[in-house]
Amino acid sequence: MMKCKRFRKNIKFATRVRRVKSANSQAGFTIIESLMAMIVASILLAAIAPVLTLSVATRVQAKRVELGTQAARAYIDGVRSGTIRPPSHKILLSEVNPTTRAFTSGRVAFVDSGGTPSQSLSCTSLTAGYCTNTATASMYCIDRDANGQCSGIQDFIIQAFRSTTTNSTTIDDANKGYVLAVRVYRADAFNNGRALRIREQQATFTGGLGNRQAPLIEVSTEVLSRDSDTNYGSYCDRFGGCRQN
């Protein structure tokens, strides 16, 4: 009888030992599985992180280009309606041969001839929206954060210049209309001391945040004068004169 009781106790003890070992074995296996899952997840995240970053950066840049385009359109509409003073910066544009009257477009060269804005530009003082509006530089502020300055990450600075058909510094032929060129830069591009660039960047299409020093958009458009002198004859004079049949 005593032997049976001892035998039963031994069986119960052995069963408990096996259960403890089994539980410990199962717990260790779960930890290893968790570690492996974490490693696999980390590898996958590391692989797709650049794609996610590029996607977000492209969306941010596309939105910034969209806002820059709206800023350029608002400035052009303001100049056309007379609510914004036209830029004082003028560049000679002659597209008609005075002898043969042949027309050769010079718009691309005209836009490029505007030069790059100076990094020393300060937009802490605005006059009728302009940071500066002189014969050599006309910079207009789009103060989106409404703090009276143009230096924040939300603000834009517009470089604008217009065409003229005469080299004279005293004669202003704006009454004949002109070509208005506009470049829109990020305001914070003027804060890092790097040289600015011309020509519209292609970051919207290639992906990424683009080059901060390059304009978000470049555009040129015709502006007809609101003065009474604007007529067909003035328009012809601007293009070198009209032929008489």
SVG drawing of the C-alpha trace seen along z (x, -y; Angstrom):
<svg xmlns="http://www.w3.org/2000/svg" viewBox="-8 -111 34 113">
<polyline fill="none" stroke="black" stroke-width="0.4" points="0.0,0.0 2.8,-2.4 4.6,-1.6 1.5,-2.5 1.2,-5.9 4.9,-6.6 4.6,-5.6 1.6,-7.9 3.5,-10.8 6.5,-10.2 4.2,-10.2 2.6,-13.5 6.0,-15.0 7.3,-13.9 4.2,-15.3 4.7,-18.7 8.3,-18.8 7.4,-18.1 4.7,-20.8 7.2,-23.4 9.8,-22.4 7.2,-22.6 5.9,-26.0 9.4,-27.4 10.2,-25.9 7.0,-27.5 7.8,-30.9 11.3,-30.9 10.0,-30.0 7.5,-32.9 10.2,-35.4 12.4,-34.2 9.4,-34.5 8.7,-38.0 12.3,-39.0 12.3,-37.5 9.1,-39.4 10.5,-42.6 13.6,-42.1 11.6,-41.3 9.3,-44.3 12.4,-46.6 13.9,-45.4 10.6,-46.0 10.2,-49.5 13.8,-50.4 13.1,-49.3 10.0,-51.4 11.0,-54.4 12.8,-56.2 9.8,-55.7 7.4,-57.1 9.8,-60.1 10.1,-60.8 6.3,-60.6 5.6,-63.1 8.4,-65.4 6.9,-65.4 3.4,-66.2 4.8,-69.1 6.7,-70.5 3.7,-70.1 1.6,-72.1 4.3,-74.7 4.5,-75.1 0.7,-75.4 0.7,-78.2 3.6,-79.9 1.6,-79.7 -1.4,-81.3 0.9,-84.1 2.2,-84.8 -1.3,-84.9 -2.4,-87.3 0.5,-89.6 -0.1,-89.7 -3.8,-90.4 -2.9,-93.2 -0.5,-94.8 -3.0,-94.5 -5.8,-96.0 -3.6,-98.8 -3.9,-97.8 -0.2,-96.9 2.4,-99.2 4.2,-97.7 7.9,-96.8 10.4,-99.6 13.0,-97.1 13.0,-97.3 14.9,-95.3 15.2,-96.0 13.2,-93.6 13.4,-94.0 11.7,-91.2 11.2,-92.9 13.9,-93.6 13.6,-97.3 14.5,-96.8 12.8,-93.6 10.0,-93.7 10.6,-90.0 9.5,-88.9 11.9,-86.7 10.7,-85.8 13.0,-86.8 10.9,-85.8 13.2,-83.0 16.3,-85.3 14.2,-88.1 13.2,-86.0 16.7,-84.8 18.2,-88.3 16.5,-89.3 19.4,-88.0 19.2,-86.5 18.0,-88.3 20.5,-89.5 21.0,-87.4 21.3,-90.7 17.7,-91.5 15.8,-92.5 12.1,-92.3 11.5,-93.7 10.3,-97.0 7.6,-96.9 6.5,-99.8 3.2,-99.1 4.0,-95.4 7.5,-95.8 10.7,-95.0 12.4,-97.1 11.3,-98.6 14.1,-100.2 15.5,-100.3 17.7,-97.3 15.6,-95.2 11.9,-94.9 11.0,-92.4 7.4,-92.0 6.4,-90.3 3.6,-87.8 3.2,-88.0 1.1,-84.8 1.6,-84.8 0.6,-88.5 3.4,-89.6 4.4,-92.6 7.6,-91.0 8.7,-88.5 11.0,-86.1 8.9,-83.2 8.6,-79.7 5.1,-80.5 6.0,-83.7 7.0,-84.2 9.2,-86.8 8.4,-87.7 11.1,-89.0 9.4,-91.0 10.6,-93.0 9.1,-94.3 10.1,-94.9 10.9,-98.2 11.6,-99.1 14.0,-101.9 17.3,-102.1 16.4,-105.6 16.3,-105.8 14.0,-108.9 11.4,-107.6 8.9,-105.1 6.9,-103.4 4.7,-101.4 1.7,-103.1 2.3,-100.7 2.0,-97.7 4.9,-95.4 5.9,-91.8 5.9,-91.1 8.2,-88.4 7.7,-86.9 9.7,-84.5 8.4,-83.2 11.0,-82.3 10.5,-80.9 11.2,-83.7 13.5,-81.5 15.7,-81.0 17.2,-84.4 18.2,-83.4 20.9,-80.8 23.5,-82.9 23.5,-80.6 23.3,-82.0 19.9,-82.0 19.2,-80.4 16.9,-81.0 14.7,-78.7 11.9,-76.7 12.9,-73.6 11.4,-70.2 11.2,-68.8 7.4,-68.4 8.0,-65.8 11.2,-64.1 10.2,-63.9 11.6,-65.5 11.6,-69.0 13.5,-70.5 16.2,-73.2 15.3,-75.9 17.4,-78.5 15.5,-77.9 12.2,-79.7 9.1,-77.7 7.7,-79.0 8.7,-81.4 6.2,-82.9 5.9,-85.8 2.8,-87.4 1.5,-90.4 0.2,-93.4 -1.7,-96.0 -1.6,-99.5 -4.8,-100.9 -3.9,-104.4 -5.9,-106.0 -2.9,-105.8 -3.1,-102.1 -4.4,-101.4 -3.5,-99.4 -0.9,-101.9 0.9,-101.8 0.8,-98.0 2.3,-98.1 5.0,-100.6 6.0,-98.3 6.7,-95.5 8.7,-97.8 5.8,-99.3 3.0,-97.9 3.1,-97.5 0.9,-99.7 -1.0,-98.0"/>
</svg>
